[in-house]
């Protein structure tokens, strides 16, 4: 009887430790994945003023579009948390799309090397953001699933593990930057 009780307690302890470690690992992966998104977003935020300046030299009287891009960038840099950041980044992506569409009206701008370089950099950054977002959301999905499932939820709740927010855009196409053949 004593041996059975010791085996049962030992098995329970092993399960609790393994479950806690699994949850902790997923939480750390989620934090790291969000940091990767944040790095890419900062790269985009740093690129936007240069893009606005390049367009402004050619399309100075389209002031409303340029101001909208700057305002969207400012909101995006101030966003806190994945849900708020996703919403702000959706607005910024829309503003940048409008800016790039505006550039289509100015042939000398479209062929300018600095503008083309900025545009290529922006497309590259958008690809990195999309990949980082997919990875983050996959890790968050796994973490949230483990937190919600029985019996790991018996460990998650008392140990302070909480479901994480997804980082999302309304749709894949909405966040895409228009591609221009060079």
VENKAFEN-V600585 format. One record per pair of residues at least 6 apart in sequence whose C-alpha atoms are under 7 Angstrom apart, sorted by the first residue. I is the first residue (numbers start at 1). GAP is how many residues later the second one is. Records with the same first field share a line. If there is no record, write none. Layout:
I->GAP + GAP
//
This chain:
16->139
19->133
20->135
23->120
26->113 + 117
27->116
29->110
30->106 + 109 + 110
33->99 + 102 + 103
34->102
36->96
37->92 + 95 + 96
40->85 + 88 + 89
41->88
44->78 + 81
45->28
51->64 + 67
52->14
54->61
55->48
58->51
65->34
68->27
69->23 + 26 + 27
72->19 + 20 + 23
73->19
75->13
76->9 + 12 + 13 + 16
79->6 + 9
82->83 + 84 + 85
83->82 + 83 + 84
86->81 + 82 + 83
87->82
90->79 + 85
93->82 + 84
97->80 + 81
103->6 + 7
104->6
109->6
110->6
123->54
133->34
137->29 + 30
140->24 + 26
144->19 + 20
146->6
147->6 + 9 + 16
169->6
//
